[in-house]
C-alpha cells in the first residue's frame, strides 16, 4: 500500500501540481476538474473538466515541470454517440470484451457498440409511467472487469443491483441485490440522503466491489448480499453537521472512490482538500491534505487529524474550521505503482510513495 510500509503511516511525498484552465489562483467554473483516470499501463493520466476539455499527461522519467507554451495538439472526436439520454450521464464503463460499453443517466442504462454510433440498446430502465411515482434514481454503473455479461449499478436509496445480461436482454430484474439493513434507532431526516451511493467500483480481481456514500466507504463480497464485509468511516465527525451541510447543499456532493493495483487499499476524498486512505490488511487509515501550501516537490505529507469536540490538540484541525468549498471528489490510483492523482477544484496533485 502507498502509506503503510513500516511504522511510518503517511509517508507520502508530493510529486507535482498542475493548475488547469485559467492561470489564476481561483479558476473559472469551467476549469473545475470533473474526472481523473490513469490508463491501463499507467503511462498516461487523463483529466476532464466542466468546460468539456480533456487534458492528457504523459509520464517522463524526471519530475515534471509546468512550462507555459502554445497548444501543440488539438484533438477532434473520431465518433460521436448522441441522442440516447434525456438526463445527465453519470457513468461510462468500457466492457472487458473491448467491443461494447455502457452509459448511464438517472433513469436508464444503455449498451453501445464502439463501432456503431447511431443506436444503442437499453438494458436498464427504471422510469415509472407516472414520474410522480419516482422514488429513486441511478447514481453510478460499471461493468465487471472480467465477466463481460455482468454489470452493477447503484441507486439513491443506497442499494446496489448486480445484473447478468445472459439471463435477460433487458436487465429489469437483477441477479443480486445488495443492501445493508438500517438501524431504526439511528434513522433521521437525513438518513436517505446520506445513504445514497455516489460511486461503485469493482475490485481489480472482480471478487469485491466498493461503494461510497456520504459518510463512509463500504466493501462488498459479491457472494454476500446481506451486508458489507468492510465499512470505513470517511468523516464521521460531520454527522453532527448534517443540518448545515443540507442548507449549503454540500450533503449532495458526489464523492468517488478507487482501489490500488492490488486491491489491498482504497482511497476517497473529503472536505478541506483532505483525502482518506484505508489499508484493508492492517486496518490502518490516514488523512492527508492536498494544498499548494505544502506542495513543494519531494515534500512529505503530514497526516492530518480533525477534532470533533473538546480541547483541540496542537496538530489537529477543528471540525468548525473546515472549508467545505474545498473538496476532493475525484481520485485515481496508478494501476501498478504507488502513485496517486488527486483533483481539487481546478488543481491536479500527484503524490507518490516516499520509498520511490
N, C-alpha and C positions, 0 to 999 in steps of 0.2 A: 504494500500500500504506500501511497505517497507520503503519508505523515507519520507512519508508525514503525520506523526502522530503529529498534532500540528504544531507550527510555525517552529520547528527545521528541516527544509528540509535538507536532507543529514545526518540524524542521523543513520549512518550505522557503525557497528563495524566489524573489521577483526576477523575472526574465526580461520582460519588455511590456510597454504600454503604447497603444495607439489611440488617438482621439480621431474618430471617424467623422466625416462630414465637415461642418464648419470648423475653422481653426480658431475657435473661441472657447473660453472656459465653460460657457453654457451653450450647448449645442441646440440647434433648432429641433422641433418635434420630429421632423422627417429624418433626423440623424440618429434617433434612438434605435439601438440595435434590437431586432425582433427575433433573431435566431443566430446560433453559432454551432458549428459542427466540424469535426475532423473528417478527412477522407479515410477510407478503409486502411490505407497504408500509413496514415498519419503524416505524410509529407505535405499535405495541403490542409489549410484551415479556411473555411468559408464563413462569412458573416452576411446577414441580410438586415436591412433597416426598414423603417416605416415609410421611407421615401421610395421604396421599390428597388433599391440598389443592392447588388451583390458584390462584395469585395473578397477576393481570394488571395491568401497569403501562402507563399511557398517557403519551405524551410531551407535555411542555409546553415552551414557548419558554424559560423561565427554568430554572436549575439546580434540580432537585427537592430538596425539604426534607422529611424524615420527621417527621411530627407525629402523636402518639398521638390516636386518635379511635375512636369506636364504629364497628362494622361497618355499612356503608351498603348494600352489595349482597351478596346471598347467591344464588348460582347453584344451580339444580336441573337434573339431567340431562334432556335432551329425549328421548334414546334410550339404551337400554342394550343392548349387544351381548354376550350371555352364552353360557356353556356350550359354547365352541368350543375351549378349550385346557385341556390337562391339566397343563401346566407353565407356569412364569412367562413372561409375554410380555416379549420383549426388544426388539421393534421394532414400530412402527406407521408406515405410509407411505401418504399420500394420492396417488392416481393423478392424472396430468395430465388425465385426462378429467373430473375433478371429480365422478365418479359412483361410483367404487369406491375401496377402499383395502385394504391387506394388513395382517395381523397375524402375527407370527412368535414361536414359542417354540423350545425346544431342538431339537425334532424335526419340527415342522410349520410350514408357512406357509399361511394361509387367505386367501381373497379374499372381500371383503364388498361389498355394495351399500349405499350410505349410507342408502337408504330402507327396507332390509329388515333387521330386527334378529334374527329368529328362526332364520336359517340362513345358512351360508357355504359356500364351495366350497373344498375342499382342493386346493391346486396343487403343494405340495411335501410329501413325507412320507419321511423318512429313517429312520423307526423300523424296526429289524430284527425279524424274527419272534421271535428269541431276544434279549432285552435284554443277555445276557452277551456278545453279539457286537457290541455298540455300540462304535464306535471314534472317533466324532466327533459334535459337536452343532452346531446352527446358532447363530451368535453375533449376527448382525445381518442386516437385509434392507432394501432400498429400491427404489422404482420409479424408472425413468428419468424425468428432468424433462420430456422432450418426447415420447417414444415410449411410449404407454400400454400397449403389449404387451410391453415389456421390463422385467425386474426383475433384481436381483442379490442374492445372499446369500453370506455368509462363514461360515467354519467354524473350529472349534477346532484344526484341523490347519494353519491358515494358508493355506487355499485359498479362492478366490472363484469362484463359478459364476454365469454370466450366462444367463438363461432367456428364451425368446421364447414367449409364450403363443399365438402364431399357429401354431407348429409342433405343439403338443400341449396339450390341456386340462390334463393332468397333467404338470407340468414335472419329471418324474423323470429326464429326460435333458436335460442342459444344452446350450446352444448354444456357449458358450465356457467354457474352464476356465483360470483364471489362477493360476499358482503359480511362485514363484521357486525354482530348484534350490538345495538346501542344500549348503554346503561340508562335505564329510565330515570334514575336519581340525578343524573347529570344533564338531563335534557333542558335546553333553554331556547329562547327566541332565535339564537344564532346557530343552533345545532345543525340544521340542514345546510346552512351556508358554509360553515367551516368543514363539513364532511364532504363537500363537493370535490371530486377528484380533478385536479388540474393537469395531471400528466400521468401517463402509464408507459413503462418501458420493460420489454423482455430483457432478461439477462442474456449475456453472450452465449451461455450454454443452452439456453432455452428451457431450463428446468424451473426457473423462477420468473416472477415479474414484480416490478416495483411501482407503487402508486404514491403520488404526492397529494395530500390535501392541505388545508390552510396551515395547520399546526404541526403536522407530522409526515414522516415517510414510512411506508409500510412495505414489507417484502412478503410476497405470497408464494407458496408452493403450488404449482399447477395441479397437483394431486390432492389438495386440501382446500375446499371452497368455504368452509365454515368460519375461518379466522386467519389472519396473517401469522406467519411464523416469526416475524420480527416487526417491532414498532419502535421507531426512533423519533424522539421529540425534537423538533427543529427550534422552535421558540415558544415553549410552553408559557414563558413569562408574559406573553401577550394575551393570555386568556382573560386576565382582569381588565384588559384594554379594548375588548371587543366592541363595546358601545361606541367609543370614539373612532375606532377603526371602521365601523359601519358608517358613521357620519361622514368620514372623509373618503369613503369608497375603497379604502385600502383592503378591506376584508374580501373584496372581489378580485384581488390580484392573482394572477395565474403563474405560480412558480413551477419550473420544470425540475427534473432530476436526471442523474446519469450514473452509470456504472463505470468502474475502472475496467481495464482489459481482462483481468482475471476474475471478475465478479466478487472480489473479496472486500471491496469498499464502494461506498456510494457518496454522492455529493449533491447538494442542493443549495439554493440561495435563501437569503433573508433580507432584513432591512438594515439601514445604516451602512450599506455596502458590505455587510457580513455574508460569509458563506460557510456552510457547515459540511464536515466530512465525518463519516462514520466507518469504523473498521468492523466488519462483520465477524471477524475471527476473535479479536480480543475485546470487542465491545467498548473500545475507546473511541472518543469523539473529540473534535476540536472545532473552535470557531475562529475564523481568520477574516481579515479585512482587506478589501481591495480599494486602495485610495492612492491619490497622487502624492500625498504627504510621505508615504513610506514606500514609494515606487522606484527607489534608486536600484539600478541593475545589481544583481547578486546580493541585495539586502535581504536578510532573513525576516520572515514574518513572525510576529509575536502572537501567541494565542490571545484572544480577547474573551472577556467574561462579562456577563450582564448581571447587574444587581437588581433583583426584582423588588426588594424592600429591605428595611432595616438599615444598619450602618454600612455604607459603601466602602470597600477596601480601595487601596491606592490604585491598583491596576484595573479596577472594574469600571464598567460603564453603566450609569443609571438607566433603567428602562424608560424613565421620563425624559431623558435627553436623546433618545434615538431619533434619527432623522428618517421619517417614513417616505420622504421624497427620493431618498437614495435606496434603491432596491436592486437586488441581483435576481433576475427572473430566469436567465439563460446561462447554462454552464455546459462545458464539454470536457471529456477526458480522452487523452490520447489512447488509441486502441492497444498500444504495446508498451509505451514508456510512461514514466511518472511525470507527465506534463499535463497541465490543465489550462483551459481557457475560460475566462470569466467575463461576462458582459455586464457593465454597469452604465446604464443610460447610453451615452454615445462613446464610452471608453471601453476598449478591449484590453484586458490584462492577461498576460501569460506567466504562469508560475511553473517551477519545476522542483523536483526533489533536491534537497541540499547536497545529497551524495553525488549528483550529476554536475 
